[in-house]
Amino acid sequence: MSNLIAPSILAADFANLQRDIEMVNNSEADWFHIDIMDGVFVPNISFGMPVLKAIAKHATKTIDVHLMIVNPDQYIQTFADLGANILTVHYEACTHLHRTIQAIKATGMKAGVALNPHTPISVLEDVIADLDLVCIMSVNPGFGGQSFIENTYKKVSQLKHLIEFTASNCQIEIDGGVTNLNANKLIEAGANVLVAGSYVFGSEDPTETIADLKNIIE
């Protein structure tokens, strides 16, 4: 698998959202990463369907939607209709995870599962073969700009082993605190999709920052 960069739109300038969407379109980035937060599952509210609809109108690359919400099942078809290509739900938010994964795939979207920092990789053993993506949270979900949790490297290695053992085609995504200082080490551990928010959009030249990250992980 090729190694991908997915800028997190949560860190974009919402007063100039179309400008930032076009920047990602024209950059070396591979995906748009969209965090949907409800203020219940996580202690923050980000944005919802109207903003995603606006992003999808202008985005020309894969739209990777990360739901940090309770009861994600009731919105699966809605996100498919809005243009999501990948839909990731949290293990911690799903009572019937296998059913949720199948429902996502039935819409034609790829299915992902995210794990909070305290959740072990082992909980995915019975569903890993059905997944297209596992998102390992390298910060506690809910806010951008947090420091990277060092235990993430071990979890990535464990997940890589599980994927190889089960012959899964699952991709490994890292979300939180990704910078030029840890990108290469994450790829070496087994990750192949890096989400970068504050590091990209908070830089003086986001396009150049994305290019630098791509150069590091290629």
Secondary structure, DSSP 8 states (H G I E B T S, - for coil): ---EEEEBGGGS-GGGHHHHHHHHHHSS--EEEEEEEBSSSSS-B---HHHHHHHHHH--SEEEEEEESS-GGGGHHHHHHTT-SEEEEEGGG-SSHHHHHHHHHHTT-EEEEEE-TTS-GGGGTTTGGG-SEEEEESS-TT-SS----TTHHHHHHHHHHHHHHHT---EEEEESS--TTTHHHHHHHT--EEEESHHHHTSS-HHHHHHHHHHHH-
